[in-house]
Every structure is written in C-alpha cells, then in structure tokens.
Amino acid sequence: MLPASLSTVPSTLYLLSSNEPLLARDWLDQARLTLRKNEFEDIQTVTTESGFDWNSLIEESHLLSLFSAKKCRVIMINSGKPGQQGSKAIQAICDQLPEDMVFIFVIPLLDRPTKNSSWFKRLQQVGEIIEIKTPGNHQLVDWIIQRAGLKSLIIDRQSADFLAECTEGNLLAADQELDKLSLRFCNQNLVSFEEVEQTVAQSSRYNNFVLVDACLGGKVKRAIKILDSLKDEGYLTVQLRWSLQSAVEQLMALQQAQNMGRMSPKVWQELRIWSSKQRLFEVALKRLKVDQLERLLQSCATLDRINKGQQLDDYPNRDWLLLKTIVCCFCGLKSVSQLEQES
C-alpha cells in the first residue's frame, strides 16, 4: 500500500525495502502512476552498480529552474549497501532537501546493520520508510486468491493451495501461472480446480523450477536437456537466471547458517524452502563450496547486465552460452567443455 503522502504532498525521500521483486515492482508501478497524476513528468530509474556516480544525484537535486518539470528518481541499490560514497550522498540530500523532486531508494532487505547505519538514520528523520514483507506460508493462499481477483479470475482455496504448492511459495511464479489462466479463461470469471490443475500440468513438464531441481541434484545432463527445451519453448534467459540465482542465494544463506551452527527448521522456513525440496538443497550444500557459489553469483550478475543492455553482448547467443555455463557449474562441473568431454 502506498503512503498517503504520495497522493497528496509527496515527501522528498522514500526508502522501499522488499525481498520480493514482484511486490517491489508493483509498489513502484503504483508510485509512478500516482506521481504522474501529481504532475511529476520526469521519472527515471537508475541502478547503483560499480562506478555509479552518486555526486550526479546531489548535483541534480541542486538544479533549480522556473520551467523545470517535477522530477522523481528511483535508485535501485540491489546490494542493499550504498557504500561510503552513497552514504555521504544520501545524507547530503537529506541535509538540503530539493523542491519538486522525489527520491525513492530501493533495497532488498532492511536488516539490523542497515538500520544502524548513519545514512538510514538520517533518511528516517526526514523521509518515509516502507517495508513490504513477504506473505507467510499461511498468508500465501489468500494472496493468490486476491491476486487472481486483480486479473478478473475467481478461484477457490483448493486451487490457490494447489498453485502455492506447485510454485513453492515463489510469488513471481504464482503470478505467471495466474497470467496463463487469465489468458486461457478470459471469457469466464470462475475457474474450477480441475481447470487450474489441467492448465498447470500442461505447462509444467519443463519449467524453471524443474531446471533448478536438476541443478541442485547435480544432474548435469538432465539440466542441459531441460535448458535446451526451455530455450526452444521461448523462455528468456532473464527468467531462468532469476530462478537459478535465487537458489544460489538460498544456498549461500544455508551455508552461512551451517558454518555458524545455527541450522534449524526456522532457517528453512525463513528461506522459504519447502520440506519436499530440503533434501535437494542438502545434496547441493555437500557439493558446492563457498568460492563456487560466489563465482555462480558473479556469473549471474554478468548475465543480468547483459539482459539489461548494460554489458556488450559481443557475439550471438552469448547470454544462452553464459546461462549454460552457470547450469554446468551449478551441477558441479568446472566448465561447459567438461560436459562435452563426459558426453
């Protein structure tokens, strides 16, 4: 839900925190629409990757013109940490708030170190903090029913529970399944459980979750077969990269908990790893070391930049070759060439 100030007199500074990309995207879409209604014509989104010029934000906030349009800058801090330069820039903006300009800083997780940081405390004094939490397992069915309603679909609790189980609590995947249902049953509002089950079954022979399962299990030949099939079906590398990266990040968190002696049912629950999948994650944990997981995340970051056009895709299908390399390394191989040697 948007803060009331956005539709009346917007604050200069907002901090949005959410671990769910879908919920953060929806919030930002609503915020942009509301700001445009309030005559904010110049709305741009930037990502603070390595080399980002934080001073450009300060300079822009100081530019005043009688004829300039109201501006909004959405600053995506994907790491959650602005760094020393970013911290100084945020505090400088807080110290001299510009008129007719809105800054929305977006981070994935509002953790204790962030709350104790000087930049957060300063922003909290003059701006607004919005934290969107992931629906718990007991809330997920209601979320799916509500989400279906937004797409002019009516489904019962049995259908919503089935979708929650099939998508393993992944909101983006659940939303994609609802999109398929809304396209198939666009001429009817009420969709029966049998229709939901049949539609999901038809599209689930190979999908991004089956690919992740194969990678977690170290089944490289099956994973490559699934990857090739998904490519032929029209999947985008950005969809598959997101699922693989999420699994790697979960493995990193599990490994950290394991090293600290804090493994418990609560850890699995917080990471939203269903009991049916825990064995696969345990197998992957035994196979993959910290440095391997870190290299996988680096490769995912490179693929993300290629997908966004921020890094040159200097030969055809480089994104798919890189994704294939990620899959092979996830399964425990050192490179794609090792797969070819084993074939």
C-alpha positions in Angstrom: 0.0 0.0 0.0 1.3 3.4 -0.9 1.9 6.0 1.8 -0.8 8.7 1.9 1.8 11.4 1.2 2.4 10.2 -2.3 -1.1 11.1 -3.4 -1.2 14.4 -1.6 2.1 16.2 -0.9 4.9 13.8 -1.6 7.9 13.6 0.7 11.3 14.2 -0.8 12.7 10.9 0.3 11.3 7.4 0.5 13.1 4.1 1.3 11.4 1.0 -0.1 12.6 -2.4 1.2 11.3 -5.7 0.0 12.8 -9.2 -0.6 10.1 -9.9 -3.2 10.8 -8.4 -6.6 7.2 -8.7 -7.7 5.9 -6.8 -4.7 8.5 -4.1 -5.1 7.8 -3.8 -8.8 4.0 -3.4 -8.1 4.6 -0.8 -5.5 6.9 1.2 -7.8 4.4 1.0 -10.7 1.7 2.4 -8.4 4.0 5.1 -7.1 4.9 6.2 -10.6 1.3 6.3 -11.7 0.4 8.4 -8.6 3.3 10.8 -9.1 2.4 11.3 -12.7 -1.1 12.3 -11.6 0.6 14.9 -9.4 2.4 16.3 -12.4 5.7 14.6 -11.9 6.6 14.2 -15.6 10.3 13.3 -15.4 10.6 9.9 -13.7 13.7 7.9 -14.2 15.2 4.7 -12.6 18.9 4.1 -12.1 20.9 1.2 -10.6 23.8 1.8 -8.4 26.3 -0.7 -9.8 30.1 -0.4 -9.6 31.2 3.0 -10.8 27.9 4.7 -10.2 28.3 8.5 -9.8 26.5 9.4 -6.6 27.5 13.0 -7.0 25.3 13.3 -10.0 22.2 12.8 -7.7 23.4 15.6 -5.5 24.1 17.9 -8.4 20.7 17.2 -10.0 18.9 17.9 -6.7 20.5 21.3 -6.6 19.5 22.3 -10.2 16.6 24.7 -9.9 14.6 26.2 -12.8 11.3 28.0 -13.1 10.5 25.9 -16.1 11.7 22.5 -14.9 9.2 19.7 -14.5 8.7 17.9 -11.2 11.2 15.0 -11.1 11.4 11.6 -9.4 14.5 9.4 -9.3 14.2 5.7 -8.4 17.6 4.5 -7.2 17.9 0.7 -7.1 20.5 -0.4 -4.5 20.5 -4.1 -5.3 23.2 -4.9 -2.8 21.3 -3.1 -0.1 24.5 -1.2 0.8 25.2 2.2 -0.8 28.8 2.2 0.3 30.7 5.1 1.7 30.2 7.4 -1.2 26.5 6.6 -1.4 26.0 7.1 2.3 27.5 10.6 2.1 25.4 11.4 -0.9 22.1 10.3 0.7 22.9 12.3 3.9 23.8 15.4 1.7 20.4 15.2 0.0 18.8 14.8 3.5 20.6 17.9 4.7 19.4 20.0 1.8 16.0 18.8 0.5 15.2 19.9 -3.0 11.8 21.2 -4.0 9.6 19.4 -6.6 11.8 16.4 -6.6 11.3 12.9 -5.1 14.0 10.3 -4.4 12.9 6.7 -3.9 15.7 4.4 -2.7 15.1 0.7 -3.1 16.9 -2.0 -1.2 16.1 -5.8 -0.9 16.4 -6.2 2.9 16.1 -3.9 5.8 18.5 -5.7 8.2 20.0 -4.6 11.5 23.3 -3.2 10.1 21.2 -1.1 7.7 19.0 0.2 10.5 22.1 1.1 12.5 23.8 2.9 9.6 24.2 6.7 9.6 22.6 7.2 6.2 19.4 5.2 7.2 19.0 7.1 10.5 19.3 10.4 8.7 16.9 9.4 6.0 14.4 8.2 8.6 14.4 11.6 10.2 13.3 13.5 7.1 11.8 10.8 4.8 9.5 7.8 4.9 10.4 4.1 5.3 8.2 1.5 3.5 8.9 -2.2 4.2 7.0 -4.8 2.2 7.2 -8.2 3.8 6.8 -11.5 2.0 3.5 -13.2 2.8 4.0 -16.1 5.2 3.0 -19.7 4.1 -0.3 -19.3 5.9 -1.0 -16.0 4.0 0.1 -17.2 0.6 -3.3 -18.8 -0.3 -5.1 -15.6 0.5 -2.6 -13.6 -1.6 -3.0 -15.9 -4.6 -6.8 -15.6 -4.4 -6.6 -11.8 -4.1 -4.0 -11.7 -7.0 -6.4 -13.8 -9.1 -9.1 -11.3 -8.5 -7.0 -8.5 -9.9 -6.8 -10.5 -13.1 -10.6 -11.0 -13.2 -10.3 -14.6 -12.1 -12.2 -16.3 -9.3 -10.6 -19.4 -7.9 -11.3 -21.4 -4.7 -9.0 -22.1 -1.8 -8.2 -25.6 -3.1 -7.0 -24.1 -6.4 -5.0 -21.4 -4.6 -3.4 -24.0 -2.3 -2.5 -26.1 -5.3 -0.8 -23.2 -7.0 1.1 -22.3 -3.8 2.4 -25.9 -3.6 3.3 -26.1 -7.3 5.2 -22.8 -7.2 6.8 -23.5 -3.8 5.9 -20.1 -2.4 7.5 -18.2 -5.3 5.3 -15.1 -5.8 6.6 -14.4 -9.3 6.0 -17.9 -10.5 2.5 -17.9 -8.9 1.7 -14.7 -10.7 2.9 -16.2 -14.0 0.6 -19.2 -13.6 -2.3 -16.8 -12.9 -1.4 -14.9 -16.1 -1.7 -18.2 -18.1 -5.0 -18.9 -16.5 -6.3 -15.4 -17.2 -5.4 -15.8 -20.9 -6.9 -19.2 -21.3 -10.1 -18.5 -19.4 -10.6 -14.8 -20.4 -14.2 -15.4 -21.2 -15.2 -16.8 -17.8 -14.6 -15.4 -14.3 -14.9 -18.6 -12.2 -12.2 -21.2 -12.9 -12.7 -24.7 -11.4 -9.9 -26.7 -9.6 -9.9 -29.2 -12.4 -9.3 -26.4 -15.0 -6.5 -25.0 -12.8 -4.9 -28.4 -12.3 -5.1 -29.2 -16.0 -3.6 -25.9 -17.2 -0.7 -26.1 -14.7 0.0 -29.7 -15.6 0.2 -28.9 -19.3 2.9 -26.2 -18.8 4.9 -27.9 -16.1 6.7 -30.7 -17.9 9.7 -28.5 -18.1 9.9 -25.1 -16.4 12.4 -23.0 -14.5 11.7 -24.9 -11.2 12.4 -28.3 -12.8 15.7 -26.8 -14.1 16.6 -25.6 -10.6 15.8 -29.1 -9.1 18.2 -30.7 -11.7 20.9 -28.3 -10.8 20.5 -28.8 -7.1 20.7 -32.5 -7.6 23.8 -32.2 -9.7 22.2 -33.9 -12.7 24.0 -32.0 -15.4 22.8 -33.9 -18.5 19.2 -33.6 -17.4 19.7 -29.9 -16.6 21.1 -29.2 -20.0 18.3 -31.1 -21.7 15.8 -29.1 -19.8 17.6 -25.8 -20.6 17.6 -26.6 -24.3 13.9 -27.5 -24.2 13.1 -24.2 -22.4 15.0 -22.2 -24.9 13.0 -23.9 -27.7 9.8 -23.1 -25.9 10.6 -19.4 -25.9 11.8 -18.9 -22.3 14.0 -15.8 -21.8 17.4 -16.1 -20.1 16.3 -13.4 -17.6 13.5 -15.7 -16.3 15.8 -18.7 -15.9 18.7 -16.6 -14.4 16.4 -15.2 -11.7 15.4 -18.7 -10.6 18.9 -20.1 -10.6 20.3 -17.0 -8.8 17.6 -17.3 -6.1 18.6 -20.9 -5.4 22.3 -20.0 -5.2 21.5 -17.2 -2.7 19.5 -19.6 -0.6 22.4 -22.0 -0.6 24.7 -19.2 0.5 22.4 -18.4 3.4 22.2 -22.1 4.4 25.9 -22.4 4.2 26.4 -19.4 6.4 23.9 -20.8 9.0 25.6 -24.1 8.8 29.1 -22.6 9.5 27.7 -20.7 12.4 26.0 -23.8 13.9 22.5 -22.2 13.5 20.8 -24.7 11.2 17.3 -25.3 12.4 13.7 -25.7 11.0 13.3 -21.9 11.4 16.1 -21.3 8.9 14.5 -23.4 6.2 11.2 -21.7 6.9 12.7 -18.2 6.7 14.3 -19.1 3.4 11.0 -20.5 2.1 12.5 -23.8 1.2 9.7 -26.4 1.4 10.3 -29.7 3.1 10.0 -31.6 -0.2 13.0 -29.6 -1.5 15.2 -29.7 1.5 17.0 -32.9 0.5 18.0 -31.4 -2.8 19.5 -28.4 -1.1 21.4 -30.6 1.3 22.9 -32.5 -1.6 23.9 -29.2 -3.3 25.5 -28.0 0.0 27.7 -31.0 0.2 28.9 -30.5 -3.4 29.3 -26.7 -3.7 31.9 -24.7 -1.7 31.7 -21.0 -0.8 34.0 -19.9 -3.7 31.9 -21.9 -6.2 28.7 -20.2 -5.0 30.4 -16.8 -5.2 31.5 -17.4 -8.8 28.0 -18.5 -9.7 26.6 -15.2 -8.3 29.2 -13.3 -10.2 28.2 -15.0 -13.4 24.5 -14.3 -12.7 25.4 -10.7 -12.2 27.2 -10.6 -15.6 24.1 -12.2 -17.2 21.9 -9.7 -15.5 23.9 -6.8 -17.0 23.7 -8.4 -20.5 19.9 -8.8 -20.1 19.7 -5.1 -19.2 21.9 -4.0 -22.1 24.5 -2.7 -19.6 27.2 -5.0 -20.9 28.0 -5.7 -24.5 26.7 -9.0 -25.9 29.6 -9.3 -28.3 28.6 -12.5 -30.1 25.3 -14.2 -30.9 23.6 -16.1 -28.0 26.3 -15.1 -25.5 23.5 -14.9 -22.9 22.5 -18.5 -23.5 26.1 -19.8 -23.5 26.7 -18.0 -20.2 23.5 -19.5 -18.8 24.6 -22.9 -19.9 27.9 -22.3 -18.1 26.1 -21.3 -15.0 24.0 -24.5 -15.2 27.1 -26.7 -15.6 28.9 -25.1 -12.7 25.8 -25.3 -10.5 25.8 -29.1 -11.2 29.5 -29.3 -10.1 31.4 -29.1 -13.4 34.2 -26.6 -13.9 33.1 -25.6 -17.4 30.9 -26.5 -20.4 33.9 -28.2 -22.0 34.0 -30.7 -19.2 30.4 -31.6 -20.1 31.4 -32.2 -23.7 34.3 -34.5 -22.5 31.9 -36.5 -20.4 29.3 -36.9 -23.3 
